[in-house]
Amino acid sequence: MASIIVMSGVQKDTYYPLGRRTNVVGRDEALPIQILDPRVSRKHMRIRFDPEKVRYNAADIGSKHGVYINSRRIDHEKVLTEGDQIRIGGTFLLFTQEDFSDHQNALNHYKKAGERMRGTFTG
């Protein structure tokens, strides 16, 4: 199963296992993945598991500020791949195919991903 790790904002380092279902992400407190960001719509994005292709797809569900995957705004459902960075409002999320047993394992994965994203200074 896959997970989402919050990379910025007040919920930084929080992770959410996605399971094999559809998840709605937004500011609404009734959602399984609530993002506390004033620029996130109450129901901002949908992450849907496709059992036939065994993959996850993300879609904007009418948000005001859009959904960006790897800095590109999406206007239709997009397949998520390992390491995709998703921005909703002012919050960055990391998509990973990993499923973690606890918060510490998720945090360790996030730190490793951050190291891979850093450039190398060649002086």
C-alpha positions, 0 to 999 in steps of 0.5 A: 500500500502507498502513503502520503507524507506531509513535507511542509506546514503545521502537519509536517512529518505526518503520514497517512496510509492510503490503503486500497480505496479512494481518499479525499484530501482537504481541510474538512475535519470529517475527511480521513486526510485533513490538511490544515492550510487556509488555501486548501479547499474543504474537499481539494483532491481525490486519490483513487486506487485502481485495482485493475492497474494496481496504481494510485491516481490523483485528481483535483475535485474543484479546488480554488487553488489547484493541485500541482504534481511535481510543479505542474498543475493537473486538470485531469486525473494523473497517475502517481509514481514513487516520489511525486511531490504534490502541492495543495494550497501552500502544503507539500505532500510526498507520495510513496508506494511504501507502507509504514508500520509506524510514524518513525519509519515514515519519517526516516523514508521522508528524510532519505527522499529529501536527501535524494532531492538535494542537488550536489555542489560541484564548486 
